[in-house]
Amino acid sequence: MAAPGSIRLRATLGAVAVVAVVLIAAAVALVLLLDGSLTANVRTTAMVQAETTAGLVSAGALEALDGRSDDEFVQLIEGDQVVGSTSNVSDAAPIASLQPGESAELDVPFDDDPFVVVATDTTDGKIVVVGRSLDAVVESLAALTGLLVAGVPMLLLLIGLVTWHVIGRALAPVERIRSEVDEISTGELHRRVPEPGSRDEIGRLAITMNRMLGRLQAGDARQRRFVSDASHELRAPVSTIRQHAELALAHPGSTSTGDLASTVLEENLRLQRLVDDLLLLTATDETGPATRTSVDLDDVVLAEAARLQRVSDAELDASKVSAGRVNGDGRQLARLVSNLLENASHHARDTIAIELRSDGTWVVLTVDDDGPGVPPGERERVFERFVRLDESRARTGGGSGLGLAIVSEVAAAHGGRVDVGDSPLGGARFTVRLPELPDGASASFSLGSGDPGEDDR
């Protein structure tokens, strides 16, 4: 049995109510139309009979008043007196006071049924009144009304049952979907709702929900992997600090205070960079856009290139950096550029080339290096979090695997994208496209803050 507020019950009651109103209105109209039609037929027959009788009386054939059935009467009226009539009204006063051509529905003293009475005149001025019983009309209407009174409720019941069944079959997949979704927990995102196989709204709903569950499963897997990798990355500097502290306590002479402080500071800086990277990625995932300002990206690129040149042995070519303005957060755009340049510096043999140009729609930044490059099969994965393609390096010597992930996230938060391909220098070419700032434009977004990240290859 459906709940009182269920769609199935409401739809069934609604359908029955609408059909009931239509059927009752149609039944009333049918009865009225039939009543009018049958009464009109009786009235027409009575008028024909009256005119025929008037013609015969005018010809002197008074016997035309005799021989009538009980369902009919005739009165010949002159002035206020009945001068002739059929036997069933022989002693009656004028039953109706009608002018020629008029008609009425009356009760008569000799019959329980109503009569239709019509009047016409003879050639000598007398009035012939003819009445015919409406018994057949009453019986026909009674029979029709009885059928309607019995048939309409049965029809409504049938319509209700059919509607209940059809809606139940239509909503059965929805109930199965609801039951399945109700049982799916965060640990069972691999489950899917049953698809009815139809191409209607319910079928599309099931397909959409399964796609949503697929996205939730993929997101949950990425989150679990991210938490696992983050935990591992955070554990490394903490373990290093703990090992050196325990060694200093157990063997005070094996290390100096300066060496211990240097190790703790180095691992603390590594830990701080990793935490800043995680906070930035969390901010781009959760908060989305906030305030934007106009940023001269060429100034950002040249500043980061100058900073890197002071600490890198590779030759840095920034001669192709031209003007380019974008909407965004200057600190985060500096982080994007810094991560790209540091990634190139970690892998370049001798040369890093930077180009910045505008094509009228996009501001395009390319960073080339002459290092080993990125294999074609890894060019999507390199932007995932905690991915290192150079597995031969120790974790202590390489980055956290978040540098290029931050580049991708920051570019996406600014409405752009980043790609990697082959460089003319022989290594990798990273290309970032950001929407060019229209004159006078402003927008909003929010990103985290932190120090530049590390390489991911």
SULJOFEN-V79963 format. One record per helix or strand of 3 or more residues. SS is the DSSP state (alpha for helix, beta for strand). FROM is the first residue (numbers start at 0). TO is the last residue. If there is no record, write none. Layout:
ss=SS from=FROM to=TO
ss=SS from=FROM to=TO
//
This chain:
ss=alpha from=6 to=57
ss=alpha from=61 to=64
ss=beta from=71 to=77
ss=beta from=80 to=84
ss=alpha from=86 to=88
ss=beta from=102 to=106
ss=beta from=113 to=120
ss=beta from=126 to=132
ss=alpha from=134 to=182
ss=alpha from=185 to=187
ss=alpha from=200 to=249
ss=alpha from=251 to=253
ss=alpha from=256 to=285
ss=beta from=292 to=295
ss=alpha from=296 to=310
ss=beta from=314 to=320
ss=beta from=324 to=327
ss=alpha from=329 to=346
ss=beta from=350 to=357
ss=beta from=361 to=368
ss=alpha from=375 to=377
ss=alpha from=380 to=382
ss=alpha from=402 to=412
ss=beta from=416 to=421
ss=beta from=427 to=435
//
